[in-house]
């Protein structure tokens, strides 16, 4: 006759199970905390880097600024001035300076405002409409060193978005029309300083187009003086030619 023995299996101590659960939860909380810290520090570092880049762009030289802007724009327009008193009185819009006609007798046709524009084709319109603008303008003369070169928008990475690119006849507005409509914004205190203590080498202005609407040059002299004395330390000619790509 076979005999059987029975062994009562007792469950593990319930307290041990609870400890294990609590330990697992603790590990999870710590892991989440560490992950959150890394996300926070990474985000903070990213914002810091972005701020550093934006601050650095404010110190870029004019050539670099134009190269960056040239990747956005597809056309250059030179205007006589940002000063309304110099505009065509019968139209109330700035005068567009024509592309250089290669006439050695009159030299380069120059102006005091440079407009970089981006145009795109829009359905229902036969020609392109302007969607973005970047406005550079010079204030000063060729007789002193009080002129300044400014850019709107102030931040290098931004453009001015055109919200109403067409007129009442559904035709694309010209650069001169859009500048006329927005000139007070372009010349407001929000415009960013690019260069100061400038004078033009030409009374017409520092900007000129060279042979096409995608090629331009800028030429002026920048003077540096000793603080508080007015003594001239240096006079540097700045001349930049650039093409839109």
DRENDO-1510 file (C-alpha; in Angstrom, 1 decimal, always signed):
<recs>
REC; n; res; u; v; w
REC; 1; UNK; +0.0; +0.0; +0.0 .
REC; 2; UNK; +1.5; +3.2; -1.1 .
REC; 3; UNK; +1.7; +6.0; +1.3 .
REC; 4; UNK; +1.6; +9.6; +0.3 .
REC; 5; UNK; +3.0; +12.5; +2.2 .
REC; 6; UNK; +1.7; +16.0; +1.8 .
REC; 7; UNK; +3.7; +19.2; +2.2 .
REC; 8; UNK; +1.8; +22.3; +2.8 .
REC; 9; UNK; +3.3; +25.1; +0.6 .
REC; 10; UNK; +3.0; +28.3; +2.4 .
REC; 11; UNK; +2.9; +31.5; +0.3 .
REC; 12; UNK; +5.7; +33.9; +0.5 .
REC; 13; UNK; +5.6; +36.6; +3.1 .
REC; 14; UNK; +3.1; +39.2; +1.8 .
REC; 15; UNK; +5.4; +41.9; +3.2 .
REC; 16; UNK; +8.2; +40.9; +0.9 .
REC; 17; UNK; +5.9; +41.3; -2.1 .
REC; 18; UNK; +4.9; +44.7; -1.0 .
REC; 19; UNK; +8.5; +45.7; -0.5 .
REC; 20; UNK; +9.3; +44.5; -4.0 .
REC; 21; UNK; +6.4; +46.5; -5.5 .
REC; 22; UNK; +7.5; +49.6; -3.5 .
REC; 23; UNK; +11.1; +49.1; -4.7 .
REC; 24; UNK; +10.0; +48.8; -8.3 .
REC; 25; UNK; +8.0; +52.0; -8.0 .
REC; 26; UNK; +10.9; +53.8; -6.4 .
REC; 27; UNK; +13.1; +52.8; -9.3 .
REC; 28; UNK; +10.5; +54.0; -11.8 .
REC; 29; UNK; +10.1; +57.3; -10.0 .
REC; 30; UNK; +13.9; +57.8; -10.0 .
REC; 31; UNK; +14.1; +56.9; -13.7 .
REC; 32; UNK; +11.4; +59.3; -14.6 .
REC; 33; UNK; +13.0; +62.0; -12.5 .
REC; 34; UNK; +16.3; +61.5; -14.2 .
REC; 35; UNK; +14.7; +61.5; -17.7 .
REC; 36; UNK; +12.8; +64.7; -16.8 .
REC; 37; UNK; +16.0; +66.3; -15.7 .
REC; 38; UNK; +17.7; +65.4; -18.9 .
REC; 39; UNK; +14.8; +66.7; -21.0 .
REC; 40; UNK; +14.8; +70.0; -18.9 .
REC; 41; UNK; +18.6; +70.5; -19.2 .
REC; 42; UNK; +18.5; +69.6; -22.9 .
REC; 43; UNK; +15.7; +72.1; -23.6 .
REC; 44; UNK; +17.5; +74.8; -21.6 .
REC; 45; UNK; +20.7; +74.2; -23.4 .
REC; 46; UNK; +18.8; +74.3; -26.8 .
REC; 47; UNK; +17.2; +77.7; -25.9 .
REC; 48; UNK; +20.6; +79.0; -24.7 .
REC; 49; UNK; +22.2; +77.9; -28.0 .
REC; 50; UNK; +19.4; +79.5; -30.0 .
REC; 51; UNK; +19.8; +82.7; -28.1 .
REC; 52; UNK; +23.5; +82.6; -28.6 .
REC; 53; UNK; +23.1; +82.1; -32.3 .
REC; 54; UNK; +20.6; +85.0; -32.6 .
REC; 55; UNK; +22.9; +87.3; -30.6 .
REC; 56; UNK; +25.8; +86.3; -32.8 .
REC; 57; UNK; +23.9; +87.1; -36.0 .
REC; 58; UNK; +23.6; +90.7; -34.8 .
REC; 59; UNK; +27.4; +90.9; -34.9 .
REC; 60; UNK; +27.7; +89.5; -38.4 .
REC; 61; UNK; +29.4; +91.6; -41.0 .
REC; 62; UNK; +27.4; +93.2; -43.8 .
REC; 63; UNK; +28.7; +90.7; -46.4 .
REC; 64; UNK; +27.5; +87.7; -44.3 .
REC; 65; UNK; +24.1; +89.3; -43.7 .
REC; 66; UNK; +23.6; +89.9; -47.4 .
REC; 67; UNK; +24.6; +86.3; -48.2 .
REC; 68; UNK; +22.1; +85.0; -45.7 .
REC; 69; UNK; +19.4; +87.3; -47.0 .
REC; 70; UNK; +20.3; +86.4; -50.6 .
REC; 71; UNK; +19.3; +82.8; -49.9 .
REC; 72; UNK; +15.7; +84.0; -49.1 .
REC; 73; UNK; +15.2; +86.6; -51.8 .
REC; 74; UNK; +14.9; +86.3; -55.6 .
REC; 75; UNK; +14.9; +90.0; -56.6 .
REC; 76; UNK; +16.7; +93.2; -55.7 .
REC; 77; UNK; +15.2; +96.7; -56.0 .
REC; 78; UNK; +17.0; +99.9; -55.3 .
REC; 79; UNK; +14.9; +102.9; -54.3 .
REC; 80; UNK; +16.0; +106.6; -54.2 .
REC; 81; UNK; +15.4; +106.9; -50.4 .
REC; 82; UNK; +13.3; +106.0; -47.4 .
REC; 83; UNK; +12.6; +109.7; -47.0 .
REC; 84; UNK; +9.1; +110.5; -48.2 .
REC; 85; UNK; +10.0; +114.0; -49.2 .
REC; 86; UNK; +12.2; +112.6; -52.0 .
REC; 87; UNK; +9.5; +110.5; -53.5 .
REC; 88; UNK; +7.5; +111.2; -56.6 .
REC; 89; UNK; +5.0; +113.8; -55.4 .
REC; 90; UNK; +2.3; +112.9; -57.9 .
REC; 91; UNK; +2.3; +109.2; -56.9 .
REC; 92; UNK; +3.4; +109.2; -53.3 .
REC; 93; UNK; +5.7; +106.2; -53.8 .
REC; 94; UNK; +9.5; +105.9; -53.8 .
REC; 95; UNK; +11.4; +106.3; -57.1 .
REC; 96; UNK; +12.9; +103.0; -58.4 .
REC; 97; UNK; +16.6; +103.4; -59.4 .
REC; 98; UNK; +17.2; +101.6; -62.7 .
REC; 99; UNK; +19.8; +99.0; -63.3 .
REC; 100; UNK; +23.2; +100.4; -64.3 .
REC; 101; UNK; +23.1; +101.3; -68.0 .
REC; 102; UNK; +26.9; +101.0; -68.3 .
REC; 103; UNK; +27.2; +104.7; -69.2 .
REC; 104; UNK; +30.6; +105.8; -68.1 .
REC; 105; UNK; +29.5; +109.4; -68.3 .
REC; 106; UNK; +26.9; +109.2; -65.5 .
REC; 107; UNK; +28.5; +106.4; -63.4 .
REC; 108; UNK; +26.4; +104.0; -61.4 .
REC; 109; UNK; +22.8; +104.9; -60.6 .
REC; 110; UNK; +22.6; +104.8; -56.9 .
REC; 111; UNK; +19.9; +104.9; -54.2 .
REC; 112; UNK; +19.6; +105.0; -50.4 .
REC; 113; UNK; +17.2; +102.0; -49.9 .
REC; 114; UNK; +17.8; +98.4; -50.9 .
REC; 115; UNK; +14.8; +96.0; -50.9 .
REC; 116; UNK; +15.2; +92.3; -51.2 .
REC; 117; UNK; +12.0; +90.5; -52.1 .
REC; 118; UNK; +10.8; +86.9; -52.4 .
REC; 119; UNK; +8.1; +86.3; -55.1 .
REC; 120; UNK; +6.0; +83.2; -55.8 .
REC; 121; UNK; +3.4; +82.3; -58.4 .
REC; 122; UNK; -0.1; +82.3; -57.1 .
REC; 123; UNK; -3.1; +80.6; -58.8 .
REC; 124; UNK; -5.3; +83.0; -60.6 .
REC; 125; UNK; -2.6; +85.6; -61.2 .
REC; 126; UNK; -0.4; +85.7; -64.3 .
REC; 127; UNK; +2.7; +87.1; -62.7 .
REC; 128; UNK; +4.4; +86.5; -59.3 .
REC; 129; UNK; +3.3; +88.2; -56.1 .
REC; 130; UNK; +5.6; +89.3; -53.4 .
REC; 131; UNK; +5.4; +87.4; -50.2 .
REC; 132; UNK; +8.4; +88.5; -48.2 .
REC; 133; UNK; +10.5; +91.7; -48.0 .
REC; 134; UNK; +13.8; +92.7; -46.3 .
REC; 135; UNK; +14.4; +96.5; -46.2 .
REC; 136; UNK; +17.9; +98.1; -45.8 .
REC; 137; UNK; +18.1; +101.9; -45.8 .
REC; 138; UNK; +20.8; +104.5; -45.3 .
REC; 139; UNK; +20.3; +107.8; -43.6 .
REC; 140; UNK; +23.0; +110.4; -44.2 .
REC; 141; UNK; +24.9; +112.2; -46.9 .
REC; 142; UNK; +28.3; +112.1; -48.6 .
REC; 143; UNK; +29.5; +115.1; -46.5 .
REC; 144; UNK; +29.7; +113.8; -43.0 .
REC; 145; UNK; +30.0; +110.6; -40.9 .
REC; 146; UNK; +26.6; +110.6; -39.2 .
REC; 147; UNK; +24.9; +108.3; -41.5 .
REC; 148; UNK; +23.6; +104.9; -40.4 .
REC; 149; UNK; +22.7; +101.7; -42.3 .
REC; 150; UNK; +19.6; +99.8; -40.9 .
REC; 151; UNK; +17.7; +96.7; -41.6 .
REC; 152; UNK; +14.1; +95.8; -41.1 .
REC; 153; UNK; +13.2; +93.3; -39.7 .
REC; 154; UNK; +15.8; +93.7; -37.0 .
REC; 155; UNK; +16.4; +90.0; -36.5 .
REC; 156; UNK; +18.6; +88.5; -39.2 .
REC; 157; UNK; +16.6; +85.3; -39.5 .
REC; 158; UNK; +13.3; +87.1; -40.2 .
REC; 159; UNK; +11.5; +88.7; -43.2 .
REC; 160; UNK; +8.6; +91.1; -43.4 .
REC; 161; UNK; +5.6; +89.1; -44.5 .
REC; 162; UNK; +3.3; +90.7; -47.0 .
REC; 163; UNK; -0.4; +90.1; -46.0 .
REC; 164; UNK; -1.9; +92.0; -49.0 .
REC; 165; UNK; +0.2; +91.4; -52.1 .
REC; 166; UNK; -2.5; +92.3; -54.6 .
REC; 167; UNK; -4.4; +95.5; -55.4 .
REC; 168; UNK; -8.1; +96.0; -55.8 .
REC; 169; UNK; -7.9; +94.7; -59.4 .
REC; 170; UNK; -6.3; +91.5; -58.2 .
REC; 171; UNK; -2.9; +92.5; -59.7 .
REC; 172; UNK; +0.4; +92.1; -57.9 .
REC; 173; UNK; +1.6; +95.2; -56.1 .
REC; 174; UNK; +5.0; +96.6; -57.1 .
REC; 175; UNK; +7.9; +96.8; -54.7 .
REC; 176; UNK; +7.4; +100.6; -54.6 .
REC; 177; UNK; +3.7; +100.3; -53.7 .
REC; 178; UNK; +4.4; +97.9; -50.9 .
REC; 179; UNK; +7.3; +100.0; -49.5 .
REC; 180; UNK; +4.9; +103.1; -49.6 .
REC; 181; UNK; +2.3; +101.2; -47.6 .
REC; 182; UNK; +4.8; +99.9; -45.0 .
REC; 183; UNK; +7.5; +102.7; -44.9 .
REC; 184; UNK; +6.5; +103.8; -41.4 .
REC; 185; UNK; +7.0; +100.2; -40.1 .
REC; 186; UNK; +10.3; +99.8; -42.0 .
REC; 187; UNK; +11.8; +103.0; -40.6 .
REC; 188; UNK; +10.4; +102.7; -37.0 .
REC; 189; UNK; +12.5; +102.2; -33.9 .
REC; 190; UNK; +12.2; +98.4; -34.5 .
REC; 191; UNK; +14.7; +98.6; -37.4 .
REC; 192; UNK; +18.1; +97.1; -36.5 .
REC; 193; UNK; +21.4; +99.0; -36.8 .
REC; 194; UNK; +23.8; +97.3; -39.2 .
REC; 195; UNK; +26.5; +100.0; -39.4 .
REC; 196; UNK; +26.9; +103.5; -38.0 .
REC; 197; UNK; +29.3; +106.5; -38.5 .
REC; 198; UNK; +28.9; +106.2; -42.3 .
REC; 199; UNK; +29.2; +108.5; -45.3 .
REC; 200; UNK; +28.4; +107.7; -48.9 .
REC; 201; UNK; +31.1; +107.8; -51.6 .
REC; 202; UNK; +28.3; +109.0; -53.9 .
REC; 203; UNK; +25.6; +111.7; -53.1 .
REC; 204; UNK; +23.0; +109.3; -54.6 .
REC; 205; UNK; +23.4; +106.7; -52.0 .
REC; 206; UNK; +25.4; +103.5; -51.2 .
REC; 207; UNK; +23.3; +101.0; -53.2 .
REC; 208; UNK; +23.5; +100.3; -56.9 .
REC; 209; UNK; +22.5; +97.5; -59.2 .
REC; 210; UNK; +25.0; +95.9; -61.6 .
REC; 211; UNK; +23.5; +94.7; -64.8 .
REC; 212; UNK; +20.5; +92.8; -63.4 .
REC; 213; UNK; +17.9; +92.8; -60.8 .
REC; 214; UNK; +19.7; +90.0; -58.9 .
REC; 215; UNK; +23.1; +91.7; -58.6 .
REC; 216; UNK; +23.9; +94.7; -56.5 .
REC; 217; UNK; +26.8; +96.6; -54.8 .
REC; 218; UNK; +27.1; +98.7; -51.6 .
REC; 219; UNK; +29.8; +101.2; -51.1 .
REC; 220; UNK; +30.4; +103.7; -48.2 .
REC; 221; UNK; +33.1; +104.8; -45.8 .
REC; 222; UNK; +33.0; +104.1; -42.0 .
REC; 223; UNK; +34.9; +106.4; -39.7 .
REC; 224; UNK; +36.1; +105.6; -36.2 .
REC; 225; UNK; +37.0; +108.3; -33.8 .
REC; 226; UNK; +38.7; +108.4; -30.4 .
REC; 227; UNK; +36.0; +108.6; -27.6 .
REC; 228; UNK; +35.4; +112.1; -26.4 .
REC; 229; UNK; +38.0; +113.7; -28.6 .
REC; 230; UNK; +36.6; +113.4; -32.1 .
REC; 231; UNK; +40.1; +112.5; -33.4 .
REC; 232; UNK; +39.8; +110.3; -36.4 .
REC; 233; UNK; +41.5; +107.0; -35.9 .
REC; 234; UNK; +40.6; +105.3; -39.1 .
REC; 235; UNK; +38.5; +105.6; -42.3 .
REC; 236; UNK; +37.6; +102.3; -43.9 .
REC; 237; UNK; +36.0; +101.9; -47.3 .
REC; 238; UNK; +33.4; +99.1; -47.3 .
REC; 239; UNK; +32.5; +97.8; -50.7 .
REC; 240; UNK; +30.3; +94.7; -51.1 .
REC; 241; UNK; +29.0; +93.2; -54.3 .
REC; 242; UNK; +26.6; +90.2; -54.1 .
REC; 243; UNK; +24.4; +88.1; -56.3 .
REC; 244; UNK; +21.1; +86.4; -55.4 .
REC; 245; UNK; +21.3; +82.6; -55.8 .
</recs>
